[in-house]
Each structure stands twice: as C-alpha cells, then as structure tokens.
Amino acid sequence: MAEVASQETEFAAFAFGSVIERRDELEGRPWISYPVRVVADTPELVAVYLSHGTLLTFGDGPFSWGPHPWGAFGDRWRSAGILQLHRPGRGHSVWVLRDAGTGAFREWYVNVEAPWRRTPTGFSTLDHEIDLVVPADSRTLRWKDVEKFEERARIGHFSPEEATAIRTEAADVARDIAAGEQWWDTSWSRWQPPAGWHALMQSFETEGS
Ligand SMILES: [Mg+2]
C-alpha cells in the first residue's frame, strides 16, 4: 500500500484541455469508462467535461451489480455535454445539467460517489446510487434513488460502514444546499466549453490501476 501512496503523489495535475479517463471501477475492474477533457485540476476543485456524443466503454462482466445502467442507451453519450465538479476528498460530484434542445442550464445533479482517486490516466470513482437534484429555478432539492441505495445496502453491495458514510455524505451536502452554502461556485452554471470540444472516441486500457 505504501507503494501505491507514493505512486499517487508522483502524478502531476492534468493540464486544462487534456483528455483523461473518467472511470467507475467495480470489483477492481472498470464498470464504465469514458474520456473527458480537463477544465480544472487543483487541490480544491477537479472539473472535467463530458462532450455530447462521446464514446462510453463498458467493462466486461459479470459484475455483482449487473451491467452499468447507461449501457441500455448504447455506447455514446446522447444527452447534452456535462461539466462535472468534484472537490477532492468528498464523496460526491456535482454535474451541471443542460437542456439537450436549448442548452439552457437545467439543474445541479449531485452524484453521490466515491471520492475520486487519481490514476495514471485520469480519475476513478464508483457511483453510490443516491443522487440529489437541484432545479435551476429554485433551491428545492429532490432526493433520487434512495430506495435503490437502501436495497443495495441490504443485499451487501455496501458494507454497513460504507452505507453509513454514504448516507452521511448525502445528508451533509443536502443540508449545505438547503442553507444556500453549497461548496461550489454557482457561476459554473454559465460555463461553456471552448469551441472544438467535440465528442471524444478514446477508450482506455481496461485493467484496473
Ligand atoms: Mg448516481
């Protein structure tokens, strides 16, 4: 483990615009992997952009959780491009969701997931099922997929300790949002990708790292 730790510190920050891998890893293998461009990579914020039309690569099963749910929609990202904001160490990322037709900002989508782990090719995480949806026009917050999460916890997809940490993380961020004290700068809702940030088609080596 010491070797892993020293290895991680050798990775330099990814430069703006570089293409990296954003992966959900399950049972030591990629569950889903896709290329994104780096918007920011600092100790306070990692921001990456998933372009419309980008190739999604699904790991070879079987997985105890079953195939990744996005696989049902094919191997391209069909919705509007997504800016993903992550505060290093926190157990969620915040996705800036836009209307596919108009491009207008629609909602903050708080994806509860494992703290992003830096890899040689990008970042690795794992979805933790619970999501929080915060519409653009209000601070009202909607919890999503709590029942699915509790079912996963019940059947052992999360240990009792992991489940407690996930519930706490979701409750903490929900409380901050309700108080208007969310950690991210809400002007990210106006951010637009530079011209030419078109769909990416890379797939990455599929072994765990
Ligand atoms: Mg989720």
Residues whose N, C-alpha, C, O or C-beta is under 5 A from the ligand:
A	BS01	MG	N111 V112 D127 E129 I130 D131
